[in-house]
């Protein structure tokens, strides 16, 4: 697992470098996610840790936000469609969008 994490980090670095060299990094939306969390995490109370990697870089964004609320990643395609349609253009707008899709 950790070897693959290092490999993914190195590959992302290569992708970023190539995008910076061809001038596409700043104006691109990048989403990195996975289909499951770290499987070796121990149980926390009665719940098994279910968080997955979900990193989103918005175009021209210079700040980062850690979003701690739970959301269902099933909405990822809707999120990407709203970004592609131009309905979401900032990190703050994405956070507001996620707030409207929180599981109760």
C-alpha positions as a Markdown table, in Angstrom:
| # | Residue | x | y | z |
|---|---|---|---|---|
| 1 | Unk | 0.0 | 0.0 | 0.0 |
| 2 | Unk | 2.6 | 2.5 | 1.0 |
| 3 | Unk | 4.8 | 1.7 | -1.9 |
| 4 | Unk | 1.9 | 2.4 | -4.2 |
| 5 | Unk | 1.2 | 5.6 | -2.4 |
| 6 | Unk | 4.8 | 6.7 | -3.1 |
| 7 | Unk | 4.5 | 5.7 | -6.7 |
| 8 | Unk | 1.2 | 7.7 | -7.1 |
| 9 | Unk | 2.8 | 10.7 | -5.5 |
| 10 | Unk | 5.8 | 10.5 | -7.9 |
| 11 | Unk | 3.5 | 10.1 | -10.9 |
| 12 | Unk | 1.3 | 13.0 | -9.8 |
| 13 | Unk | 4.5 | 15.1 | -9.6 |
| 14 | Unk | 5.4 | 14.1 | -13.1 |
| 15 | Unk | 2.0 | 14.9 | -14.4 |
| 16 | Unk | 2.0 | 18.3 | -12.7 |
| 17 | Unk | 5.5 | 19.1 | -14.0 |
| 18 | Unk | 4.4 | 18.2 | -17.6 |
| 19 | Unk | 1.2 | 20.3 | -17.2 |
| 20 | Unk | 3.2 | 23.3 | -15.9 |
| 21 | Unk | 5.6 | 23.0 | -18.8 |
| 22 | Unk | 2.8 | 23.1 | -21.3 |
| 23 | Unk | 0.9 | 25.8 | -19.5 |
| 24 | Unk | -2.2 | 23.8 | -18.5 |
| 25 | Unk | -1.7 | 23.3 | -14.8 |
| 26 | Unk | -3.1 | 26.7 | -13.6 |
| 27 | Unk | -6.3 | 26.6 | -15.6 |
| 28 | Unk | -7.1 | 22.9 | -15.1 |
| 29 | Unk | -9.4 | 21.1 | -12.6 |
| 30 | Unk | -7.7 | 18.0 | -11.2 |
| 31 | Unk | -9.5 | 15.3 | -9.1 |
| 32 | Unk | -7.7 | 12.5 | -7.4 |
| 33 | Unk | -9.8 | 9.9 | -5.6 |
| 34 | Unk | -9.9 | 6.2 | -4.9 |
| 35 | Unk | -12.5 | 3.5 | -4.7 |
| 36 | Unk | -11.8 | 2.6 | -1.1 |
| 37 | Unk | -9.9 | 3.9 | 1.9 |
| 38 | Unk | -6.9 | 2.3 | 3.6 |
| 39 | Unk | -8.0 | -1.2 | 4.4 |
| 40 | Unk | -5.7 | -1.7 | 7.4 |
| 41 | Unk | -7.2 | 1.1 | 9.5 |
| 42 | Unk | -8.5 | -0.3 | 12.8 |
| 43 | Unk | -12.1 | 0.0 | 13.9 |
| 44 | Unk | -13.0 | 3.3 | 15.4 |
| 45 | Unk | -15.8 | 2.5 | 17.9 |
| 46 | Unk | -18.5 | 0.6 | 16.1 |
| 47 | Unk | -17.6 | 2.1 | 12.7 |
| 48 | Unk | -14.9 | 1.0 | 10.3 |
| 49 | Unk | -13.1 | 4.0 | 8.9 |
| 50 | Unk | -14.5 | 4.6 | 5.4 |
| 51 | Unk | -12.9 | 7.9 | 4.3 |
| 52 | Unk | -11.3 | 7.8 | 0.9 |
| 53 | Unk | -8.8 | 10.0 | -0.7 |
| 54 | Unk | -10.5 | 12.9 | -2.4 |
| 55 | Unk | -8.3 | 15.8 | -3.6 |
| 56 | Unk | -9.7 | 18.4 | -5.8 |
| 57 | Unk | -7.7 | 21.3 | -7.4 |
| 58 | Unk | -9.8 | 24.0 | -9.0 |
| 59 | Unk | -8.4 | 26.3 | -11.7 |
| 60 | Unk | -6.4 | 29.3 | -10.6 |
| 61 | Unk | -6.9 | 28.3 | -6.9 |
| 62 | Unk | -4.0 | 29.4 | -4.6 |
| 63 | Unk | -5.6 | 28.2 | -1.3 |
| 64 | Unk | -6.4 | 24.8 | 0.1 |
| 65 | Unk | -9.3 | 23.8 | 2.3 |
| 66 | Unk | -9.7 | 20.7 | 4.4 |
| 67 | Unk | -13.3 | 19.5 | 4.2 |
| 68 | Unk | -14.1 | 17.3 | 7.1 |
| 69 | Unk | -17.8 | 16.6 | 6.7 |
| 70 | Unk | -19.0 | 13.3 | 5.3 |
| 71 | Unk | -20.4 | 13.3 | 1.8 |
| 72 | Unk | -21.3 | 10.5 | -0.5 |
| 73 | Unk | -18.8 | 10.2 | -3.3 |
| 74 | Unk | -21.6 | 8.8 | -5.5 |
| 75 | Unk | -22.2 | 12.5 | -6.2 |
| 76 | Unk | -18.8 | 12.9 | -7.8 |
| 77 | Unk | -20.1 | 12.8 | -11.3 |
| 78 | Unk | -22.7 | 15.5 | -10.5 |
| 79 | Unk | -19.9 | 17.6 | -9.0 |
| 80 | Unk | -17.7 | 17.2 | -12.1 |
| 81 | Unk | -20.6 | 18.0 | -14.4 |
| 82 | Unk | -21.4 | 21.2 | -12.5 |
| 83 | Unk | -17.7 | 22.2 | -12.7 |
| 84 | Unk | -17.7 | 21.5 | -16.5 |
| 85 | Unk | -20.9 | 23.5 | -17.0 |
| 86 | Unk | -19.2 | 26.5 | -15.3 |
| 87 | Unk | -21.6 | 26.4 | -12.3 |
| 88 | Unk | -18.7 | 26.0 | -9.9 |
| 89 | Unk | -15.5 | 27.9 | -10.3 |
| 90 | Unk | -13.9 | 28.2 | -6.9 |
| 91 | Unk | -13.1 | 26.1 | -3.9 |
| 92 | Unk | -15.6 | 27.9 | -1.8 |
| 93 | Unk | -18.4 | 27.2 | -4.3 |
| 94 | Unk | -17.4 | 23.5 | -4.2 |
| 95 | Unk | -17.7 | 23.5 | -0.4 |
| 96 | Unk | -21.1 | 25.1 | -0.6 |
| 97 | Unk | -22.1 | 22.5 | -3.2 |
| 98 | Unk | -20.9 | 19.7 | -1.0 |
| 99 | Unk | -22.8 | 21.2 | 1.9 |
| 100 | Unk | -26.0 | 20.7 | -0.1 |
| 101 | Unk | -25.2 | 17.0 | -0.6 |
| 102 | Unk | -24.3 | 15.9 | 2.9 |
| 103 | Unk | -25.8 | 12.7 | 4.2 |
| 104 | Unk | -28.0 | 13.0 | 7.2 |
